Amino acid sequence: MRTIRISCVVGALLLCPALAMASGADDKTAAQALFDEGHKLMTQGKYAEACPKLESSQRLDPGAGTLVNLATCYDKNGQTASAWVTYTDAATASEERHPDWAKRANERAKALYPTLSKLTIDIAAPPPGAVVKRDGKTVDVGSFGVAIPVDPGHHVIDVTAPGKLPFHSEVDVAAQGAEAHVAVTLQAAPVEPPVDHPGLKPVEPVPPQDAGRGNGQRIAGIVVASVGIAGLGVGGLFGGLAIGQKNAATPNCTSDLSRCNATGKSAIDSAMTLANVSTVAFIAGGVLAVTGLIVFFVAPKSKETSVTVGLGPTGVSIGGAF
């Protein structure tokens, strides 16, 4: 007999919508701090240190202003290809709200284009499954044999393919429109002969046991149903919080809640957010609970099956013996 007890504390995963809102605010705060540090380093002429800060800021909270500053940083740091493509992106991002930024970015991108250094990676008849990486980043198959703009400096080329020996090459690309070429040659990997062991017989596969498969399915059903029940609890919790916020807004709004002061509007907005989270948790919890029960009861029967459900201080728990 095996006894399995599963705590539904994992149902807290259904709080993800609320956590995502807090995460978004944290990202914006971090992005602003990184932007400020990057801009400060730029004013000190430390472009090699500033550019990574601005890159991180843009990843966390994309914005046209950050793109313009990042393109300028690349430009000052001699990363002409990165500057060119980032100026182009900045022009597109700022065209509607900041046409003056877009104009300057376009003008600088056009001025940089004739000075771009280029690197060609040539593979004759690339084998299926070939993966080409430049400086650790995968190169699209459509780029093979095409002179692609790259930043001046040192570049590392690695190529792998099934049945082939790995290829490695390093090349230095000069500035001011210089071009470099890497010809990839893939050699067949040696085939190791199979090792023969006289007297050894192949092991016959053991047929799967129906009872074991049934137990595994019942375990999966218990897990899914447990998370579903926890989700229903989360939905109830957020529903109660939403009602509380609505009641808090009543003294600060008209009777139909159509007009509110600042305090009332804040409470109404909070109530709507909590209600949305409650609805999502109720729907997800109900679907998971029903699915788990279906999975459990359609599993092949074993000699002994029992299920227990309990409530504890840490959440809902479901147990069973199979």
C-alpha distance (Angstrom), angle and dihedral (degrees) to the residues before:
residue distance angle dihedral
M1 . . .
R2 3.78 . .
T3 3.79 123.8 .
I4 3.78 120.3 -155.8
R5 3.78 125.4 -170.0
I6 3.78 121.2 -177.6
S7 3.80 125.4 -171.2
C8 3.77 116.8 -144.1
V9 3.77 94.5 -144.0
V10 3.83 82.8 113.2
G11 3.77 85.9 72.8
A12 3.78 86.0 82.0
L13 3.80 85.3 82.2
L14 3.77 86.0 81.5
L15 3.81 87.5 71.1
C16 3.81 88.1 76.0
P17 3.85 95.7 109.0
A18 3.82 90.8 58.8
L19 3.79 93.0 43.7
A20 3.82 91.0 49.5
M21 3.82 90.8 60.8
A22 3.80 91.6 53.5
S23 3.80 90.5 45.7
G24 3.81 90.7 54.3
A25 3.80 91.5 55.3
D26 3.80 90.8 48.4
D27 3.82 90.5 51.2
K28 3.81 91.7 53.2
T29 3.79 91.4 48.9
A30 3.81 92.3 49.4
A31 3.81 91.2 45.1
Q32 3.81 91.7 54.0
A33 3.81 92.0 48.8
L34 3.82 91.3 49.6
F35 3.81 91.4 47.4
D36 3.80 92.2 51.0
E37 3.82 91.5 49.0
G38 3.80 92.1 46.6
H39 3.80 92.6 49.1
K40 3.82 90.4 48.5
L41 3.81 91.2 52.4
M42 3.81 90.3 48.8
T43 3.80 91.3 55.2
Q44 3.81 86.9 53.4
G45 3.80 91.4 52.0
K46 3.84 92.6 -113.5
Y47 3.79 95.2 132.7
A48 3.82 97.0 155.0
E49 3.82 88.3 59.5
A50 3.80 95.9 38.6
C51 3.81 99.4 53.3
P52 3.85 96.7 63.6
K53 3.83 89.7 50.4
L54 3.79 91.4 53.4
E55 3.81 91.1 44.7
S56 3.81 90.3 56.1
S57 3.79 91.7 46.1
Q58 3.81 90.8 53.0
R59 3.81 92.0 49.4
L60 3.80 92.3 51.6
D61 3.81 97.5 43.0
P62 3.83 114.6 7.4
G63 3.78 115.7 -147.5
A64 3.79 140.5 158.7
G65 3.81 92.7 -122.2
T66 3.79 92.3 54.0
L67 3.82 90.3 48.7
V68 3.80 91.8 52.9
N69 3.80 91.6 50.8
L70 3.82 92.1 44.6
A71 3.81 91.6 51.3
T72 3.80 89.9 50.1
C73 3.81 90.2 49.6
Y74 3.81 91.8 51.7
D75 3.80 89.3 47.1
K76 3.80 93.3 52.2
N77 3.82 90.9 44.9
G78 3.81 93.0 55.4
Q79 3.83 94.2 -111.0
T80 3.78 92.5 135.3
A81 3.81 99.2 169.4
S82 3.81 92.9 47.7
A83 3.82 89.9 46.4
W84 3.82 92.5 49.3
V85 3.81 95.7 51.6
T86 3.83 92.6 41.8
Y87 3.82 92.3 50.2
T88 3.81 87.3 52.1
D89 3.82 91.9 50.7
A90 3.81 90.8 45.5
A91 3.81 91.3 52.7
T92 3.80 91.0 53.1
A93 3.81 93.6 45.2
S94 3.82 94.8 49.2
E95 3.81 99.6 37.5
E96 3.81 96.0 99.2
R97 3.83 103.0 41.0
H98 3.82 102.1 21.8
P99 3.81 109.5 31.0
D100 3.82 90.9 165.8
W101 3.82 90.1 59.6
A102 3.78 90.2 47.1
K103 3.80 91.7 51.7
R104 3.81 93.9 51.2
A105 3.81 92.2 44.8
N106 3.81 92.2 50.9
E107 3.78 92.0 48.0
R108 3.80 92.5 51.2
A109 3.82 92.4 46.0
K110 3.81 90.4 53.4
A111 3.80 91.3 48.3
L112 3.82 91.7 51.1
Y113 3.80 97.3 47.5
P114 3.85 98.1 80.4
T115 3.82 90.3 50.9
L116 3.81 96.7 52.9
S117 3.80 117.1 125.7
K118 3.80 115.7 -138.4
L119 3.80 137.6 -153.3
T120 3.82 126.0 -160.7
I121 3.81 120.4 -158.2
D122 3.80 108.1 -164.9
I123 3.81 123.6 -166.5
A124 3.79 117.8 174.4
A125 3.83 109.2 -141.2
P126 3.84 97.2 -16.5
P127 3.83 110.2 -141.7
P128 3.82 120.3 -119.5
G129 3.78 112.3 -82.6
A130 3.82 94.9 23.0
V131 3.81 112.8 155.6
V132 3.80 119.4 -162.1
K133 3.79 120.8 -167.3
R134 3.79 128.4 -172.2
D135 3.79 113.4 -162.7
G136 3.81 89.4 -16.8
K137 3.82 95.6 -51.8
T138 3.80 121.8 110.1
V139 3.81 115.2 -111.3
D140 3.80 116.4 -140.9
V141 3.79 114.8 -114.0
G142 3.80 89.6 -123.0
S143 3.81 89.3 65.0
F144 3.82 94.2 63.4
G145 3.80 109.9 117.4
V146 3.83 93.1 8.7
A147 3.81 124.0 116.1
I148 3.83 101.3 -120.2
P149 3.82 121.7 -167.7
V150 3.81 111.5 -111.2
D151 3.77 135.5 173.5
P152 3.82 113.2 -94.7
G153 3.79 113.5 -101.0
H154 3.80 141.3 56.3
H155 3.82 119.7 -14.2
V156 3.81 131.2 -175.8
I157 3.82 122.5 -149.6
D158 3.83 121.7 -162.2
V159 3.81 125.4 178.1
T160 3.81 129.4 -174.4
A161 3.80 130.9 178.1
P162 3.81 135.3 168.4
G163 3.81 110.8 -86.9
K164 3.81 93.1 8.7
L165 3.78 133.6 104.7
P166 3.85 113.8 -110.4
F167 3.81 115.2 -96.2
H168 3.82 121.5 -143.3
S169 3.78 129.7 -178.6
E170 3.82 136.8 162.6
V171 3.78 125.1 -157.4
D172 3.81 136.6 178.5
V173 3.80 114.8 -139.1
A174 3.81 116.7 -157.2
A175 3.82 124.7 -140.5
Q176 3.81 132.1 -109.7
G177 3.81 101.6 53.6
A178 3.82 97.8 -40.5
E179 3.80 118.1 159.0
A180 3.81 129.3 -147.6
H181 3.79 131.9 -172.8
V182 3.82 132.6 -154.3
A183 3.81 118.1 -168.2
V184 3.80 110.4 -158.6
T185 3.80 117.5 -147.2
L186 3.78 117.0 -174.0
Q187 3.79 118.8 -160.3
A188 3.79 124.3 -158.6
A189 3.78 114.2 -101.4
P190 3.83 114.4 -120.5
V191 3.79 114.1 -100.6
E192 3.79 113.7 -128.4
P193 3.84 113.3 -140.8
P194 3.79 115.3 -119.2
V195 3.81 114.8 -98.8
D196 3.80 112.5 -119.8
H197 3.80 118.8 -150.7
P198 3.82 111.0 -167.5
G199 3.75 116.4 -141.2
L200 3.79 95.3 22.1
K201 3.76 116.6 119.3
P202 3.79 124.1 -156.2
V203 3.78 114.4 -101.0
E204 3.76 112.3 -111.8
P205 3.79 112.9 -125.3
V206 3.79 114.6 -108.9
P207 3.81 111.7 -123.7
P208 3.80 113.3 -120.2
Q209 3.79 117.1 -100.9
D210 3.76 115.3 -120.7
A211 3.81 91.8 -147.3
G212 3.79 91.9 54.1
R213 3.76 91.4 49.1
G214 3.79 90.3 49.8
N215 3.79 92.3 50.4
G216 3.79 91.1 50.1
Q217 3.79 91.0 51.1
R218 3.80 91.5 49.5
I219 3.81 90.5 50.5
A220 3.81 89.8 52.3
G221 3.82 90.0 49.2
I222 3.80 91.6 51.8
V223 3.81 91.9 50.2
V224 3.82 93.5 49.8
A225 3.81 93.5 44.5
S226 3.82 90.8 48.2
V227 3.79 92.0 55.0
G228 3.81 89.7 46.4
I229 3.81 93.1 53.1
A230 3.79 90.1 48.5
G231 3.80 88.8 50.8
L232 3.80 90.6 55.4
G233 3.80 88.5 52.1
V234 3.81 90.9 50.3
G235 3.80 89.8 49.2
G236 3.80 90.7 53.1
L237 3.81 91.3 48.6
F238 3.79 94.3 51.9
G239 3.81 91.0 42.8
G240 3.79 89.8 57.0
L241 3.78 91.3 48.0
A242 3.83 90.1 50.6
I243 3.82 91.2 53.1
G244 3.79 89.8 49.3
Q245 3.81 91.8 53.2
K246 3.81 91.2 48.0
N247 3.81 90.7 52.0
A248 3.82 89.1 48.8
A249 3.80 89.8 54.7
T250 3.83 95.5 51.7
P251 3.85 97.6 82.4
N252 3.81 89.8 51.0
C253 3.82 98.7 47.9
T254 3.78 140.5 56.3
S255 3.81 117.8 -90.9
D256 3.84 92.8 -93.8
L257 3.89 91.4 44.0
S258 3.82 89.7 -124.1
R259 3.80 94.0 124.2
C260 3.81 124.9 36.1
N261 3.77 139.9 164.9
A262 3.82 120.3 -118.8
T263 3.82 93.2 -83.6
G264 3.78 92.5 48.9
K265 3.81 94.1 46.0
S266 3.81 90.3 51.7
A267 3.81 90.8 51.1
I268 3.82 92.4 47.2
D269 3.83 91.6 49.9
S270 3.80 90.4 49.3
A271 3.82 91.1 48.5
M272 3.82 91.8 52.2
T273 3.82 91.9 49.8
L274 3.80 92.4 48.9
A275 3.81 90.8 46.5
N276 3.82 91.1 52.9
V277 3.82 91.1 50.8
S278 3.82 89.5 47.7
T279 3.81 91.8 52.0
V280 3.80 92.7 49.5
A281 3.82 91.8 48.0
F282 3.83 92.4 48.3
I283 3.82 93.1 49.7
A284 3.81 94.6 44.2
G285 3.80 92.4 43.6
G286 3.79 93.4 49.7
V287 3.80 93.8 48.1
L288 3.81 92.5 47.6
A289 3.81 93.6 46.1
V290 3.82 93.2 51.1
T291 3.81 92.2 43.6
G292 3.80 91.9 50.3
L293 3.80 92.5 50.8
I294 3.81 91.6 49.0
V295 3.81 91.5 49.7
F296 3.81 90.7 48.3
F297 3.81 98.0 48.7
V298 3.82 97.2 43.6
A299 3.84 92.2 54.1
P300 3.84 117.3 111.0
K301 3.79 110.1 -89.0
S302 3.80 121.6 -109.3
K303 3.80 127.5 -158.3
E304 3.78 93.6 -93.9
T305 3.78 127.2 24.5
S306 3.80 129.0 167.2
V307 3.78 133.5 160.9
T308 3.83 130.1 -160.5
V309 3.79 128.5 -171.5
G310 3.80 123.3 -163.4
L311 3.78 142.6 169.8
G312 3.79 121.0 -134.0
P313 3.80 140.0 168.2
T314 3.81 90.5 -91.2
G315 3.80 97.4 48.8
V316 3.79 140.4 -84.0
S317 3.80 118.8 -25.6
I318 3.80 129.1 -164.0
G319 3.78 122.3 -167.8
G320 3.76 137.8 174.2
A321 3.76 146.8 173.1
F322 3.81 121.8 -131.9
